[in-house]
Amino acid sequence: MEQLNAIIKIITDNKDSNILLEISLDTDLRVDLDFDSLDLAELTVRCEHAFGVDIFDDGIVTTIKEIMEKISG
């Protein structure tokens, strides 16, 4: 989860929002992190590069827990 947190931090740092919260398994990408479609696309590319997994391959993921399940295989 540490590597995923680092990826999310990169994306949130690039946004002009003041989102500062502790990321948990229940964190919602759109609601809690205010990710838009471009942020989700960046997340997909970064996760695929880091973990070799397309997190949106089987459909939409909305939470950190769902991403972790995809990464874990």
C-alpha positions as CSV (number, residue, x, y, z in Angstrom):
1,M,0.0,0.0,0.0
2,E,3.0,2.3,0.5
3,Q,3.7,2.4,-3.2
4,L,0.1,3.1,-4.0
5,N,0.0,5.9,-1.4
6,A,3.1,7.4,-3.1
7,I,1.3,7.3,-6.5
8,I,-1.8,8.9,-5.0
9,K,0.3,11.6,-3.4
10,I,1.9,12.5,-6.7
11,I,-1.5,12.9,-8.3
12,T,-3.0,14.9,-5.5
13,D,0.1,17.1,-5.3
14,N,-0.4,18.0,-9.0
15,K,-4.0,19.2,-8.3
16,D,-4.9,22.7,-7.3
17,S,-7.0,21.4,-4.4
18,N,-6.2,21.4,-0.7
19,I,-7.1,17.8,-0.1
20,L,-5.3,16.5,2.9
21,L,-6.6,13.4,4.5
22,E,-5.4,10.1,5.6
23,I,-5.8,7.5,2.9
24,S,-7.5,4.3,4.1
25,L,-9.0,1.2,2.3
26,D,-12.4,3.0,2.3
27,T,-11.1,6.1,0.7
28,D,-13.2,6.9,-2.4
29,L,-11.3,8.1,-5.4
30,R,-13.9,10.6,-6.6
31,V,-15.6,11.6,-3.4
32,D,-12.7,11.8,-0.9
33,L,-9.8,12.6,-3.3
34,D,-11.8,14.6,-5.8
35,F,-10.3,12.6,-8.7
36,D,-11.7,13.5,-12.1
37,S,-11.4,11.4,-15.3
38,L,-7.8,12.8,-16.0
39,D,-6.7,11.9,-12.5
40,L,-8.1,8.4,-12.8
41,A,-6.4,8.0,-16.2
42,E,-3.1,9.0,-14.6
43,L,-3.7,6.6,-11.7
44,T,-4.3,3.8,-14.2
45,V,-1.1,4.5,-16.1
46,R,1.0,4.8,-12.9
47,C,-0.5,1.6,-11.4
48,E,0.0,-0.3,-14.6
49,H,3.7,0.8,-14.7
50,A,4.3,0.2,-11.0
51,F,2.4,-3.1,-10.6
52,G,1.8,-4.4,-14.1
53,V,-1.9,-4.4,-13.6
54,D,-4.6,-2.4,-15.4
55,I,-6.8,-1.5,-12.4
56,F,-9.8,-0.7,-14.6
57,D,-9.5,-3.8,-16.8
58,D,-12.6,-5.5,-15.4
59,G,-14.6,-2.4,-14.7
60,I,-14.6,0.8,-12.6
61,V,-12.9,0.8,-9.2
62,T,-14.0,3.4,-6.7
63,T,-12.0,2.8,-3.6
64,I,-8.5,2.1,-2.5
65,K,-9.6,-1.3,-1.3
66,E,-10.7,-2.3,-4.8
67,I,-7.3,-1.1,-6.2
68,M,-5.5,-3.2,-3.6
69,E,-7.6,-6.3,-4.6
70,K,-6.6,-5.8,-8.2
71,I,-3.0,-5.3,-7.4
72,S,-2.9,-8.4,-5.1
73,G,-4.4,-10.5,-7.9
